[in-house]
Amino acid sequence: MSNALRETVGRYGIWSVGLRSEDPDRRGELAEATAELEELGYGALWLGGNSSAQHAAPLIEATSRIAVGTSIQSIWQHEPADSAAALADLEAAHPGRFVLGLGVSHARLAEQYRRPYSALVSYLDDLDAAGAPADRRVLAALGPKSLELTRDRAAGAIPYLVTPEHTAYAREILGETPLLAPELAVVLETDPTRARALAREFLAIYLPLPNYTNNFLRHGFTEEDLTDGGSDRLVDALVAWGDETRIHERIKAFEQAGADHLALQVVDGGSRDNLPREAWRALASLLA
């Protein structure tokens, strides 16, 4: 199902919250940044936070090739019929450019949160009923049930905040065909103390969320690893940092574990709404 999608997104993409801004005054800035990312050779942009087709459309219109995906669109805040209609509109205007990334978010972030797996199944049922193609959607799957659902009813998985070990686990469940595109945070810093401090600042908003911590515990980490901002072992597993060789090694570990594509998120200590364009350029040079 996802071979075409794999070719569309390529090996590397950029994950960013800043690119989903709704501020009309930033529209030109976002279009310019997106066009540059396309020129730099990235295959996809993944719009972080609770993003939607509304955020993706102007970026797609400003470019000619790069795919734009939501990572994620919360099932609690967008009706399936609306999602299907938006997908159809973008597919008609720009075939193959938009990827609908869906997820259940977190209990602390969504008031409606309850029975998330059942709710996701129901959402997919409604998308199917509305005629939305399964080969244009991917799921933010972490655990075994959601990965099995991805295998059966979506084009691929976009796991967030995972390790190469989780990637190997996900690939075993998914099989060979579905796209597997984990997110990977990258700190372009060689000093261990500074790099880990930036990584812990980034991880601080995620460590209180059970969806992530339960996944860490399933894959070899302990409660002790989750305390005091995360152990060095946890930080080093979740965030690629260091010189070019070390970052290449971390990326290669995900690829060897079965990742088809990596959604790379630059972590530099700035606001998540910023566009770290110099770092994106440096990362593109490193990948080349």
N, C-alpha and C positions, 0 to 999 in steps of 0.2 A: 504493500500500500504506500509506503513512504519513500520509495526509491527516488521519485521525482522531487520530493521535499528535501531529501538529503542533498541532492544536486543543487537545489535552489539556495539553501542556506550555507553551503560550503563547509569548510572546516572550522572557521572561527567567526564569531560575532561579538558584538558589544552589548552588554547589559547596562541599562542606565535608567535611573528615575528622572533625571533632568530633562531627557528628551521627550517626556510626556507632558510637559507644561501646557496648561490651558490659557496662559497669559497671552493675549493677542499681540502685545508689544514684543514678545519674544519669537514670534512666528518666523521672521526673517533669520534670526540667529539660529533657530533650530533647523531650518531648511539648509542653511549654509553648512552647519556642522554635519548634518546627515549626508549632504553631497560630498563633503570631504571624506567621511568614513567610507563611502562607496568608492571613491578614488583611491583610498588607502588599501583597498582590497578585501575589506570585511564583507562577508556574505549575508549577514543578517544583523538587525538591531532588535533587541528585546527590551520592551518598555516596562520598566519595573513599577512596583506599586499596583494599585487597582486601576489598570489601564484598559483601554477599549479601542474599538475601531475608530472612534472619534479622534483619538490621539494619533493613531497610525496614519490616517488618511493624508494629512498635509505632508508628512514625511515621505510617503510613497509618491505623492504628486511632485515632490521636489527632486526626485531621483528617477533613474531609469532602470535599475537592475536590482538593487539591494532589497531583500525581504525584510518585512517589519512584522514582529510578533508581539503579542501581549504576554507579559510574564509577571503577574497574571491578571486576567479578568476574573473577578470574583463572581461566583455563581449566585451569591446572595444579593448582588446589587445590580444585576442586569437580567432582564427577562429573556428566556430562550428565544421567543419569537423576535424580539428586537435584535438579539445577537445574530440570529439566522439572516434577518433582513440586511443588517449591516455587512455581514460577510458576503452575501449575494451581491450587494451594490459594489463593494470593493473588487470582488472577483470579476464582475462584468467590466468595470472600468480599467482594472489593472490585473489581468489574469496571473495567478500564481504568486502574487507579491505579498499578500497578507496571510499571516498564520494566527489563528485564534487559539491562544494559550489560556486554558481554563484551570481554575483551582478553587479549593474550598476555603482558602484563607485560614484564619485562626479564631478560636473562641474569644480571645481578648480583643479582636479587631472587628468582628462582625456580630452584631446583636442577634441576628437571626440564626446563628450557628447552632445546629442540632442535627444529629444523625447525618454527618457529612458524607459518608460513603453512599447511603441511600439517596441523599439529595443530589449527589453528582450523577448517579445512575439515572434518576428521574430527569435531570437536566439534559443528559445525552438523549434520552428517549424523546424529549420534546424537540430537541434540535433535529433529530432524525425525522420526526413527524412534520417539521417545517421544511424539510428538504435540504438541510445544511449538510454538505459533504463531509464525511468522516476524514477524508484525506487532507483536509485543510485545518484540522484541529489537533492540538497536543495537550497533554495533561501534566500538571505539576504533581507527579506521582513519587511517593517516597516508600510507602509500605507495600507488602506483598499483594494485598487485595487491589490497591489502586494501580499497581503495575500490571496486574493481570487484566484489569479493566482497560488499561491503556493498550495492551496487546490486542485485545478483542474489539475495541471500539474507537480507536484513535490512530493517528498517523505516527505518534511517538510520544516520548516523555521528556519533560524539561525540569528535572529535579534541581532544587535550589539548596545550597549549603550542604554539599555532600563530599565524599572522599572517593578516591579510586576504588576502594573496597566496595563501597556502595554501588559504584558504576558497574563493577563486575557482577555483583548480585543482581542489579537491574537488568543487565544484558542477558543473564541466564534466564530470567523470567520472561523478558520480552521476546527472546528469540532473535534471529538475525535481521528480520525485515524492518521493524519499526525504528524510527529515528530515536537516538538517545543523545540528548543535548544538555548535559549538566551545566549549571552556572559554576564559575570559578572566580573567586576574588583574587586580585593581584595587587601586591604592594611593591612598587618599584623603588625599593630601599634595601641597601646591603647591610646596614648596621642592624644586628639582631635585636638589640634593645628597642631601637626606634621602630623597626618593622613590626615587632610583636605588639608594641604599644598601639600602633595604628590599627593592627588587626583586632586587638581586644576592644578598642573603641568601636570598631565596625560590628563586632559580634555582640556588643552589649544589648542591642535591641532584640536579638534573636534567642539568647540563652534563657530568657524567661518563658519561651513558647514551647509547650510540650510536644507539638508536632515535630519540631526539630530535635529536642533533647531526647525524646523517646527513640528517634531514629539513630542518634549517636549511641545510645545504650544498646540498641540492637546490633550494632556493628563494632563492638569491642571496647567502647569507652565505658568509664565508670562514673558514678556520681561525683567522685573526687575530681575528675577531669572537668566537671561543669562549674566548679567553684572558683571564686576569686578571678572572674573574667575569663576563665578557661585555662587549662594547663598548657604548657608549651607543646605537649604532644597533640592536643586538640587543635590549638592554633595553627601549628605547622601542617596539620592534615587538611585543614579547611581553607587556608589562605596560602597562595604561592607568593613567596617573597625572596629577595636576594638578587644576586647578579644574573646576567643573561643565562649562564649555564644552569644555575639552580632552577630558574623559572622554566626553562626548557625541559628540565627533568620532571618537574611537576606536571607540566602539560602532557608530556609523553606518557606519564604514568596513567593519566586518564584515558589517553588514546589506546594504550596497550590493554586497558581494562575493558574496552569496548565502546568508548564514546565516539560518536560520529562527528560531533560538533561540540565546541566549547563556547559558552556565552560568557565572555570575560568582563568582569566588573572591576574597574580601577578604583582602588581605595587609597586616598591620599590625605585623609584628615579633613578635607573640605566638606562643605555642605553636600548632601546627596542630590540637591537640585542643581549643582554646578555641572558644567560641561568640561571635564579635564582633557581638553583637546591636545595639549602638548604630550600628556601621558598616552593618549590614544595613538599619537604619531610614533612615540617611542616604542610602544607595544607592537605596532604594525611593523616597525623596522626589526624588532626582535624576532617576530614571527617569520619574517621574510628570510 
